[in-house]
Amino acid sequence: MGDSTNNIHYFRYEKTGNKVQRIRKVNGENIEEMVEETRKIYYTEKDVTSYSLENLGLSLPYTPGNKTTVHNYLIKFWQYFLGPEATMTYINYLSLSFNESIPHMSQEHMAEMMGISRVTLIKYLNKLEDYGFVMRFWAESKKKKGMNDSTRVKVRQTVPFLSEVELKQLPDWLLLQHNRFMEKLFESNDIMLPENNDHEDEIKKLHEKGRSRTPGTIEITAPLEVRINKKREELLLNRTPEDIRVWSEIEDFLKRSISAVTFGTWFKETFGFFEDNKLIVLAPVPFAAEWIDFHHSKQILNIFRALTNNDDAIICVTTAEKFL
């Protein structure tokens, strides 16, 4: 028997070439049948980790136009709603839309390529269109009035975020995965310039070059990300007590209407203040501002108007960069 790690044995089933008699119950009756016999072949962890599937046949080289990149968000979270078949249909259309958003392939050929019927393909396209991944345009021949000449399928190139409604439909374990995914996405998009000696040396070199050409002191502008963070901190500290009170009440309303996961993901680092007749909602990064603006700006504005008795108030969801 093979080796084990952490009390786990690795094995695969292997057919012995023999057939044995088995009895299974069907509708309350015992049915005898002959089935292929298998045995377990055990492997060590090193066997498993070192084995490579790349040795099975000659591998195709990756060349421009022959590789389709799909965001993991689609596979991890949208597939729950689309199903594996519609997800694969989208990937097939996406693979054909390299350098163009409308691939030129008939539905008949697409269905045949996927090994499904045209009726089944249309069912998957209906679902994809419902969720905004594709949009179909039917065409008529100008020569033969009323004749349906062809159908064009416009393909979305980017993957949208799940809506609040959709997030509430995810199973708890998948919602937790979504929350972790979003936290990492925030981390990776909150880009800071690396603090290392090489980078500082390059700035010093640039400084010296400028000084050699122009007499006097050279003022070097701080990196954009540093200035954005400084402006954000300034706006946060300059809020009035009334700004803080009103935004706190808006947060209380939001916490009661959306999930804790969504609130923590999108509003944890977001704050608001108002200038004249405008509520400014300051998100930490641009894509968070876009998401809040699309999904919650109307709700936030209605809450703000109710709290301030100002039906003419307007809202602006943005980032600190706009105030530089």
N, C-alpha and C positions, 0 to 999 in steps of 0.2 A: 504494500500500500504506500502511497506517496506521502510526502512531507506535509506538515500543517503549520499555519501561522495564525496566532490568535484563535486557536481552536477551530479553524476553518479548513476544510479539505476542498481542493479543487478537482473537479472531474468532468468528463464528457461521456455521453452514451455512445457505445459502438455496437453496431449490428454484428451478431455472431454468425449469421447465415442460416441459423436454425429457426424452425417455427414451433411454437408451443400452443397447447390448447388453453383457451381462456373462456370463462363463463361470465357473461354480463347480463344484467336484468333490463329488459325492455318491456314497458307496459305490464309489469308484474310477472313476466315470463322469463325464465332463464334461457339464454341463447348461447350455444357453444360456437366458438369461432377460433380459427388458427391465426395467430399473430406472430410477427417477427420478434425473436428474442434479442434482447440487448444486454450489455454488461457495462459496468462502470470502469473507466480507465482514469486513474488518478495522476495528478501532476503536482509539482512543487510550485510555490509562488514564483520562483525564478523562471520556471518553464513558461508560466502564464505571461509574466511581464516582458520577457525577452522575445516571445514569439511575435512575428510581424506578418500581417496579412499582405503587406506590399510585395511579398515574394510570390504571391499567387498570380501568375500571368504577367504580361508586360504592361506597365502602367503608362497611361497617356501623360504627355507633358502638359503643363498649364501654359496656355497661350492667350493673348488678349482676345476677348470675345467668347472664350470657351469655358469660362468659369462664372457661375452665378453666386453672388454674395447675398446671403439672407440674414437679416438681423435676428439674433437669438430671441428677442422679445416676441417675434412672430411665432416661433416654434414653442417657446415656453408658455406663453400666455394666450395669444390669439387662437392657437390651435384648439384650445378648450371650447371656443365658440364656433370656429369654422369647421372643426372636424379635420381628420387627416386627409380626406379626399379633396375637400375644397382648398385646404392649405397647399397640397401638392399641385392642384390646378393653378393656383396663383403663382407658385414657383415656376411652373412650366411657362406661363405667359410672361413672367418676369425674365426668364432666360432668353425669350425671343425679342425682348424689348431693349436689347443692348444698342445704345445710340439712338433709340426711337421709342416713344411712349405708346405707339400703336403698332404692334407686330402684325405682319401680313401673313396670317395663316387662317384658313377657313375653319369653321367649327367642325366640319366633317373630318378634316385632316388632324385637328387637335384631338378629337375624340378617338380617332383611329390610333394616333401615336400613343395615347394613354391607355389604350386597350379597353375603352368603355364606349357606351352608345352615345349618340348625339343628345338624346333626351336626358341622360345622366349628366352629361357635361353642362347642359343648360341649367340643371338643378343646382350644380355647384356654382355656376356663374351668377345665378340669382342670389345665392347666399353671399358671395363675394361682393356683389353690387349693394346688397343691403348694408354691409359693413364698410362700404366706401373703398374697397380695394381695386375694383374695376368699374368701368362704365361702358356700356355697349351703345353703339350707334348703328342703327339699321339704315341701309341705303336702298334707293330705288333707281332703276335704270331710267334715264331721261328718254331713251328711245322707246322702251316698252312700258307705258304708264301702268303703275300698280304692281309691276314685277319687282320682287325683293332681290336685288342684285347681289348684295353681300352684307356682312356684319363686321363692323370694326370694334375691337375691344381695346379701350384705353386703359393702361395699367398704371397704378400708383407706384412710384419708385421708392417711396419712403414708408415706414411703418408708423401708424398713429398710436398714441397712448390709449389705453383702455379708459372708458368713461367711468364716472362714479357709479352709474347704474350697472355697468358690466363688472366693475370691481366687487360689488356687493354679491354678485352671482358666483364668484370664484369659491371653491372649497377653501376651508380655513388654512390648510397646509400650503395651497397654491397662493393664497393671498399673502401668507407670510413670506413665501419666495419672492413674490412681486415687491413686497416692501423692502426686502434685502437688495433686490435688483435695483430699485430706485435709489436707495441709499448709496450704493456703489456708483450709480450713474451721476448723482449729485457730486460725489467726491471726485470723479474723473473729469467732470465739466467745470468744477471750481478750480480752474487752472492757475497755479502760482509759478512764477519763474523759479527755477532751481537755485538754491543758494550754494554755490560752489566756487572755489578759488579760480577756476578757469574762466567762469563767467565774469567775475570781478576783474580779472586781468584784462579781459577784452574791453570792458568799459573804461578801464584806466588807459589802455592803448588809444582808444578813441578820443578820450579826453586830451591826452598828450598831443595827438595829431591836430586837434582843433586849436590847442594853445599855441602850437608852433606856427600856425597860419594867422591867428588873430591875437593881437595883444590884449592883455586884461584877463579877467577871470571868466572862465567858461562855466555856465550853469547847465548841468545835465538834468534833463527832465526825468522824473521817477518813472519806472515801468508802469504801463497802463493799469495792470491789475492792482498794483499797490495804490495808485491814485483812486481807483474805483472803491477799494475797500476803505480807504481813508474817508472818502466822501460819504459812503454808506454809514460809517460810524458817526460821522458828523451829523447827518440827517436824523439818525436814531437818537442822539443825545440832545438835539435841538427841538425835539417834540415838546409841545406844551402839555400840561396836565390834562387839558381837555382832549387833546389828540390821543393820549394814552388811555384815558377813560373810555372814549368812544370806540377805539380799536379793540380794547379788551372786551367790550360788550358785543362787538361784531364777531370776535373769536368765539364767544360763548354760544352765539346763535349757530355758527358754523359747526361747532363741536356736536351740537344736537342734531344736525341735519346730514352730516357726512360721517364716514367711519373714522375711527381713531387712526387707522393706518394711513388713510388719505390725508387727514389733517396733519399728521406728523411728517408726511412726505413733502407736502406742498406748502404748508403754512407755518411750520416750525421756525423757519428763518425769515419769514415775511412779516412786515409791519406796515402800518398805515398812518397817515397824517393828512390834514386838509389845509388847502390854501384857497382863500376866498370861497368860491362855490364848487371847488373841485376836491374830491377825495383821491389822494395819491396812495396807491398800493405798491409798495416797494418789494419786489421779489429778489432773491439772492442771485439768480442767473437768468439770462434771456429766455431760455426754453421754459423755465418755470413760470415766468411772466406770461408767456404765450399760452401756456396750459391754463393758468388761473383766469386769464382774460377770456379764453374761449368757454371754459366750463362754469366759472363762478362769478364773473364780473357783474352780471345782472342781479344775481342773488345778493351779492355784497352791496351793490348800489341800493337795492330796495331796503335792505336792513339799515343802511346809513340814512336814507331819506326818512325812514320811520323814526329813527332815534333822534334826528335833528329837526324833524318837522319841516324839511326842506325838499319839496317835490321837484325843484329845479336843479338840484345838485347833479353833477356829472362825475364820472370815475375815470381814472387813468391808471392802468396797471403797467408798471415799467421797472427799470433797474436804476441803480445809482449812477451808471454810466451816462444816462441822459442829463444828469445834473452837473457834469464836468464842464 
